[in-house]
Amino acid sequence: MNSNVQRPRVVIVGAGFGGLAAAQALRRAPVEVLVVDRTNHHLFQPLLYQVATAALEPADIGYPVRAVLRRQGNARFLRGEVTRVDWAERRLRTVDERVIDFDHLVLAVGAVTADFGVPGVATHAHTLKSLEEATTIRAHVLEQFEAIDRDPAVIGSGAGTFVVVGAGPTGVELAGALSELIHTVMARDLPDLDVDSTRVVLVEGADRVLGPFDPRLSSRAREHLSRMGVEVLTGRSVTRVTPDAIELDGGEQIATRTVVWAAGVRANPLAARLGLTQERSGRLVVDEMLQVPGHRGVWVVGDLAAAREGGGALVPQVAPAAVQQGRHVAAQIVRSLRGEDLAPFRYRDKGAMATIGRHAAVAQLPIPGTGRSLHLSGIVGWALWLVLHLMMLIGFRNRLSVLLDWTWSYMAGDRAARLVLGRPQDRRADRAVPSLGEPDAPRAAA
Ligand SMILES: Cc1cc2nc3c(=O)[nH]c(=O)nc-3n(C[C@H](O)[C@H](O)[C@H](O)COP(=O)(O)OP(=O)(O)OC[C@H]3O[C@@H](n4cnc5c(N)ncnc54)[C@H](O)[C@@H]3O)c2cc1C
């Protein structure tokens, strides 16, 4: 045990859903908790697409970790990026060479976007995993409309075509929200815009959208997307992304300046630096208790953990799973401090939801003990989606702010968060404006 502290020290790396749930569940435990995160905020990733499409402000879905832990006497926060762990000494190091000792370690650093080796994704596509990325997409999309306003001919070279790759919940929600932004807000903001010449294209490698959902809900989602003007291409793979186009299997090209890659995730690269066993997508192998085999007191939760449901399928990488795992690990740490036997983790599936636009969402909610699920769609699914997401947000201010923004959008058909900061030539897409005699900067990935 750590010599210079009275109580055992639990270090939690990552203040996402899993890490924060573990920290909060330890509030009455006789331990010192240190939460380390490379950002200073907890991020509600399920609503990132709304920041990217100007419906919400970044501060609506981010919450300072220090504010979350303020009233928790046994917890502290450190902003730092963890780069390695010395298992023999039981200490970890941050990028600025800070050394942190631990008695228990909870690894909760989540996942990153996977490009599956497709050429051009890393340099020319946008990803949606952080607030910086969401605001970059927002600025980029809005800049396309400014460029079209200055010179409508740029529509022909892809300025009016927005491609989303991956039709899981994130891709479906983003494509629907982009279409709404164009057909409601942009159509009004730019009176000369020929809305019919813009396109939102959703590309999916599998044969249907929302693969994990019941096929009937997938069909309803697809129909609704089509009614909203989204072109849905299923069974098609993107083989290359260039600055001005995507290439599909078979060689077909779609001219576009905007590609958002929402096709999947892989484990945080930190996992590969720890010398622990990883499964195929890089997730760290854990035992039933969520402990790393052979490393007592080292736990993994959330998207990073290769936890299995009853020894079978991998637990899905979703927020409720991360929260359940965080709480479970907190309880096991307390048990182990008391010398009690550890309990295995049991995942409780809370179902899945995706909203497709105003008045439309699909939801698949398991009915406990029956092996069946309740399917909702349309306005009922949408209302449930709104309520659940509001409840899941951290902080009263954020809930109120999101509620106000949604109400305003609903009543006024407007999007409040449409400021673009910086000069036009700083932006990836806006090559139409050589500004103030400065050379036109080469296009770089945002
Ligand atoms: C766009 C998007 C939409 C989503 N929509 C949904 C949805 O609708 N419903 C749902 O259930 N799930 C959704 N998810 C998935 C859900 O967000 C994740 O399953 C969940 O966030 C996993 O929680 P976690 O604690 O494992 O990791 P995260 O919440 O990702 O937290 C990881 C934390 O670790 C920190 N970190 C990373 N590396 C380091 C390091 N080296 N050192 C220190 N800190 C580090 C990060 O800053 C972050 O705060 C979505 C994800 C995305 C990206």
The ligand as an ORCA input file, in Angstrom:
! r2SCAN-3c Opt
* xyz 0 1
  C     -20.615     10.592    -31.525
  C     -20.934      9.525    -30.493
  C     -22.259      9.242    -30.208
  C     -22.575      8.268    -29.268
  N     -23.889      8.021    -28.989
  C     -24.212      7.146    -28.018
  C     -25.578      6.939    -27.647
  O     -26.487      7.555    -28.220
  N     -25.846      6.069    -26.642
  C     -24.844      5.390    -25.996
  O     -25.139      4.634    -25.067
  N     -23.557      5.530    -26.332
  C     -23.214      6.399    -27.323
  N     -21.897      6.590    -27.670
  C     -20.886      5.738    -27.030
  C     -20.560      6.249    -25.635
  O     -20.289      7.631    -25.683
  C     -19.377      5.472    -25.105
  O     -19.715      4.113    -25.043
  C     -18.972      5.952    -23.729
  O     -18.556      7.301    -23.775
  C     -17.852      5.097    -23.149
  O     -17.515      5.576    -21.906
  P     -16.022      5.432    -21.391
  O     -16.026      5.920    -19.988
  O     -15.488      4.087    -21.675
  O     -15.160      6.420    -22.325
  P     -15.366      7.945    -22.652
  O     -16.681      8.432    -22.231
  O     -14.965      8.091    -24.068
  O     -14.286      8.669    -21.725
  C     -12.905      8.469    -21.890
  C     -12.183      9.598    -21.162
  O     -10.798      9.289    -21.126
  C     -10.048     10.454    -21.385
  N      -8.751     10.019    -21.900
  C      -8.488      9.384    -23.058
  N      -7.184      9.090    -23.145
  C      -6.608      9.535    -22.010
  C      -5.278      9.505    -21.500
  N      -4.278      8.920    -22.173
  N      -5.028     10.084    -20.303
  C      -6.031     10.682    -19.593
  N      -7.308     10.728    -20.029
  C      -7.592     10.145    -21.214
  C     -10.907     11.211    -22.398
  O     -10.584     12.596    -22.410
  C     -12.309     10.936    -21.882
  O     -12.736     11.921    -20.973
  C     -21.543      7.550    -28.614
  C     -20.211      7.832    -28.909
  C     -19.908      8.816    -29.849
  C     -18.470      9.134    -30.153
*
